[in-house]
Structures are given as structure tokens and as C-alpha cells.
């Protein structure tokens, strides 16, 4: 059994259309695939699904679901939603028109008073410019402090099913360029978010998108955070964060290995809207 609930296509910032992505998943013997276009936001971006394409997105994914289920692969309609105070939230009622099977809740944007929001996963050059503009005094800890603040707030608020790329803030922090990911204060902030997620009984993904695109050497979240998740009984699922067919299934072995090292013996997959089922990590590994 193979699965991922984090898949993009040309409806947002993916490099291939939805059919091509579905066919790639089927070729990798996936049994469950979730499409999760970046949800529309109230300003123009290069990566979000435009509202004018929303209906086409729904119709396309539903048609693919009807086509592939008799072949043995369930396809789910989702959105990757953003927690961005003053901009949008995962529980935005405007998204109800999609008739979604699930939502991913993610933190991409961070903001400062009077400033335009910027994303923690933008290209390194843009990220560096924004960081230096935002923190000219050199105290870059405010970046991760704001990120983990938003992550905890998002989890407390709810309105989604899967926590997306838990520690995405590390993406543009190679070799600790901007901040120390082993700083006890950093880890405390991350662990506070883990505690909230455990209380809410949410599902977190192990996301291999950074590895697939050559942006990071490990999955999101780090093994250290995964260990705390395991200690607190947080359920895990797999998320390719695929933006191209080559990202599908290719790096799940890294995610499964990280889960093992953290102590996990099982993973979870969405079998129907709101219905999660457990699979042993050994069975998941055999599928890869």
C-alpha cells in the first residue's frame, strides 16, 4: 500500500497537469492519492490556485477519482490552506464551495507590522533580501519565533486535517545561516506546537518535498521533532509534496526511515473523508 496526500499540479505551481500526476502515482502502485492545490488567497501569487480555476480543479480531480478508483487507486480532493493572520485561514468558509475531502494546514507566510508578508520557502535570494529588510539589526530569531507562533496558533484554531511540512522554516537555513535549530528556545517553540497537535489529535505529514527539489537534505520535520511527536502519540502520514511526476514516491524511503528512527511503528492514511486507517511501517516500507 502506497499513499501521499500532498500533490500539486499545474492548477497551482506544479510542473505537470493533474492527469499526469495521477498516472505517475498509479505507476508507482499508489492506492491513495490526495491532490492539494495551494488554496486561493486574496492577492496574486505565482503559486496559488486562482479562484477562476477553482471549478475546473474540482471537476478534474473528481473525474480522475472516478476513473482510477476501479483500477485500485482512490483519489481525494484537498487544498493546502494557509494560516496567515489578516489574510486567510485554513477554516476560511470560502473554501467550503470546493466540497473538500480534506485540508492541509500550512504556514508559509510570516509578517511584521506594516510590512508585506513574505514566505519562508521562497528562493534563497528572495528570502535573504526579505530577512535583511525585516531584521536589519541582525536578530534573526524573530523569523522562527514568528513561524512557530503562527504554527501553534493555526493548530489551536483548527479547521484542517493534516499539518503540512511542520518545520518548513528550516528550508532556507542551510548550515544554520540565519538561526540555530538546536537552540533550546527554538526546540521549545517547536515542541509547544507538537503538544497542541497531540491535544487536538491531528495528523502530521512527513514531507519529502525539500529533498525532492534539492532544497534540504532531510524531510520535514526533523527526526528530533519526530521523536517528540512519537512520544506524544501524534499520528503520521506521508506527503510527497510532489510538484512533478519525478517527485512521486521517489523519496518516501527517506520519510519512512526518519519515522523509524523516531520510534514509529505505524503510519496513517486517509481512506475516506474523515476516516483514517493505520498501516504498519513495515508494510509501508515494502510498498516502496
C-alpha positions in Angstrom: 0.0 0.0 0.0 1.4 3.4 -1.0 -0.1 6.8 -0.5 0.5 10.6 -0.3 -1.9 13.4 0.4 0.3 16.3 -0.7 0.2 16.7 -4.5 0.4 19.8 -6.7 -0.3 20.2 -10.4 -0.5 23.0 -13.0 -3.6 24.2 -11.2 -1.2 25.9 -8.9 2.6 25.7 -9.0 3.1 22.2 -10.2 5.0 21.3 -13.3 2.6 18.7 -14.7 -1.2 18.5 -15.1 -3.3 16.6 -12.7 -3.8 13.6 -15.0 0.0 13.2 -15.5 0.5 13.3 -11.7 -2.3 10.7 -11.2 -0.8 8.5 -13.8 2.6 8.7 -12.1 1.2 7.8 -8.8 -0.6 4.8 -10.3 2.6 3.7 -12.0 4.2 3.7 -8.5 1.4 1.5 -7.3 -0.3 4.1 -5.1 -3.5 3.1 -3.6 -4.4 6.5 -2.2 -3.5 9.9 -3.6 -4.6 13.3 -2.5 -4.5 16.5 -4.6 -3.8 19.6 -2.5 -3.6 22.7 -4.7 -2.4 25.8 -2.9 -5.6 27.4 -1.8 -6.7 30.7 -3.3 -5.6 33.8 -1.4 -6.9 37.4 -1.7 -3.9 38.6 -3.7 -2.0 37.5 -6.8 0.9 35.0 -6.4 2.8 32.7 -8.6 1.8 29.6 -6.8 -1.8 29.7 -5.5 -4.8 28.3 -7.3 -6.7 31.2 -8.9 -10.4 31.4 -7.9 -11.4 31.5 -11.6 -9.9 28.0 -12.0 -11.4 26.5 -8.8 -14.4 24.8 -10.5 -12.1 23.3 -13.1 -9.9 21.9 -10.4 -12.8 20.3 -8.6 -14.2 18.8 -11.8 -10.8 17.5 -12.9 -9.9 15.8 -9.6 -13.4 14.3 -9.2 -13.2 12.9 -12.7 -9.8 11.4 -12.1 -11.2 9.8 -8.9 -14.0 8.1 -10.8 -11.5 6.9 -13.4 -8.9 5.5 -11.1 -10.9 4.0 -8.2 -12.0 1.0 -10.3 -8.3 0.4 -11.1 -7.4 0.3 -7.4 -6.3 3.9 -6.6 -8.5 6.3 -4.5 -8.1 10.0 -5.3 -9.1 12.7 -2.8 -9.9 16.3 -3.3 -7.9 18.6 -1.0 -6.4 22.0 -0.6 -3.2 23.1 1.1 -4.5 26.1 3.1 -2.5 28.8 4.7 -2.5 30.3 8.2 -1.8 33.9 7.5 -3.3 36.3 10.1 -5.2 39.1 8.4 -5.0 37.3 5.1 -6.6 33.9 5.2 -7.0 30.8 7.5 -7.4 27.1 6.9 -11.0 27.3 8.1 -11.9 30.1 5.6 -15.6 29.4 4.8 -15.0 30.5 1.2 -13.3 27.1 0.7 -16.5 25.3 1.6 -17.6 25.6 -2.1 -15.0 23.1 -3.1 -16.7 20.2 -1.2 -13.3 19.1 0.0 -12.3 15.6 1.3 -9.6 17.1 3.5 -7.4 20.2 4.1 -3.7 20.6 4.8 -2.9 23.4 7.2 0.4 25.1 6.5 2.4 28.1 7.5 4.2 29.7 4.5 3.8 33.4 5.2 5.2 35.5 8.1 4.5 39.2 8.5 5.7 42.1 10.5 3.7 45.2 11.5 3.3 47.5 8.4 5.2 45.1 6.1 4.1 42.9 3.2 4.1 39.2 4.1 6.9 37.0 2.8 7.2 33.3 2.5 9.7 31.2 4.4 10.1 28.8 1.4 10.7 31.4 -1.3 14.0 31.2 -3.3 17.1 31.8 -1.1 18.0 35.1 -2.7 14.5 36.5 -2.1 14.4 35.1 1.4 17.7 36.7 2.2 16.6 40.1 0.9 13.4 39.9 2.9 15.1 38.8 6.1 17.6 41.6 5.9 14.8 44.1 5.3 12.8 42.7 8.1 15.6 42.3 10.6 18.3 44.9 9.8 19.6 44.7 13.4 20.6 41.1 12.8 18.4 39.4 15.3 17.1 36.7 13.0 15.5 34.7 15.8 12.3 36.6 15.2 11.9 34.6 12.0 11.5 31.3 13.7 9.7 32.9 16.7 7.0 34.2 14.3 6.9 31.0 12.4 6.3 28.8 15.5 3.9 31.4 16.9 1.8 31.0 13.7 2.1 27.2 13.7 0.8 27.0 17.3 -2.0 29.5 16.6 -3.0 27.5 13.5 -3.1 24.2 15.4 -5.1 25.8 18.2 -7.6 27.3 15.8 -8.0 24.1 13.7 -10.2 23.8 10.6 -7.9 21.3 8.8 -6.9 17.6 8.8 -3.2 17.4 8.2 -0.3 19.6 9.4 1.8 20.5 6.4 5.7 20.4 6.5 5.9 21.1 10.2 9.3 22.8 10.3 9.3 24.4 6.9 11.1 27.4 8.4 14.4 25.5 8.2 14.3 25.3 4.4 16.3 28.4 3.8 18.6 28.0 6.8 21.4 25.8 5.4 24.1 25.1 8.0 22.4 27.4 10.5 22.9 30.5 8.4 20.2 32.6 10.0 19.4 30.8 13.3 20.4 27.8 15.4 17.9 24.9 15.0 19.3 23.3 18.1 18.8 26.4 20.2 16.7 25.2 23.2 14.3 28.1 22.7 13.8 27.1 19.1 13.1 23.5 20.1 10.8 24.6 22.9 8.7 26.6 20.5 8.5 23.6 18.1 7.6 21.2 21.0 4.8 23.5 22.1 3.3 23.2 18.7 3.7 19.4 19.0 1.9 19.4 22.3 -1.0 21.3 20.8 -1.2 19.0 17.9 -1.3 16.0 20.2 -4.1 17.5 22.2 -6.1 18.1 19.0 -5.4 14.6 17.8 -4.3 15.9 14.4 -2.3 14.1 11.8 1.1 15.4 10.7 2.8 14.6 7.4 6.4 13.6 6.9 7.1 15.8 3.9 9.8 15.0 1.4 9.3 18.0 -0.9 12.6 19.7 0.2 14.6 16.6 -0.6 12.9 16.1 -4.0 13.6 19.6 -5.1 17.2 19.6 -3.7 16.4 22.3 -1.1 17.1 20.3 2.0 18.9 17.1 3.0 16.1 15.8 5.3 12.4 15.6 5.5 10.1 17.9 7.3 10.0 17.6 10.3 13.5 16.7 11.6 14.0 13.5 13.5 14.3 15.3 16.7 10.8 16.8 16.3 9.5 13.5 15.1 10.7 11.8 18.3 8.7 14.3 20.3 5.7 13.7 18.1 6.1 9.9 18.7 6.4 10.5 22.5 3.1 12.4 22.4 1.3 9.9 20.2 0.9 12.1 17.2 -0.2 10.2 14.1 1.9 10.5 10.9 1.1 10.2 7.2 3.2 10.6 4.1 3.4 13.7 1.9 5.5 13.8 -1.3 4.7 17.5 -1.7 5.1 16.5 -5.3 5.3 19.3 -7.9 6.4 17.0 -10.7 5.9 13.3 -11.6 9.5 12.6 -10.6 8.7 13.6 -7.0 6.1 10.9 -6.6 7.2 8.1 -4.4 10.9 8.7 -5.1 11.9 9.8 -1.6 9.3 8.1 0.6 12.1 5.7 1.8 13.7 8.7 3.5 10.4 9.6 5.2 9.9 6.0 6.4 13.5 5.8 7.6 13.0 9.0 9.6 9.8 7.7 11.2 11.6 4.5 12.2 14.4 6.4 13.8 11.9 8.4 15.7 10.3 5.3 17.1 7.3 5.0 14.9 6.0 1.5 14.1 2.9 2.6 12.0 1.7 5.3 9.7 -1.8 6.5 8.8 -3.7 7.1 5.6 -7.0 8.7 4.6 -9.4 6.0 3.4 -12.5 8.2 3.1 -13.2 11.8 4.2 -12.6 11.9 7.9 -11.7 8.2 8.1 -8.0 7.5 8.9 -6.6 3.9 8.9 -3.4 2.6 10.3 -0.7 0.6 8.5 2.4 -0.9 9.9 5.6 0.9 8.9 7.0 -2.4 7.6 4.1 -2.8 5.2 4.5 0.8 4.1 8.2 0.2 3.5 7.6 -2.9 1.4 5.4 -0.8 -0.9 8.3 1.5 -1.6 
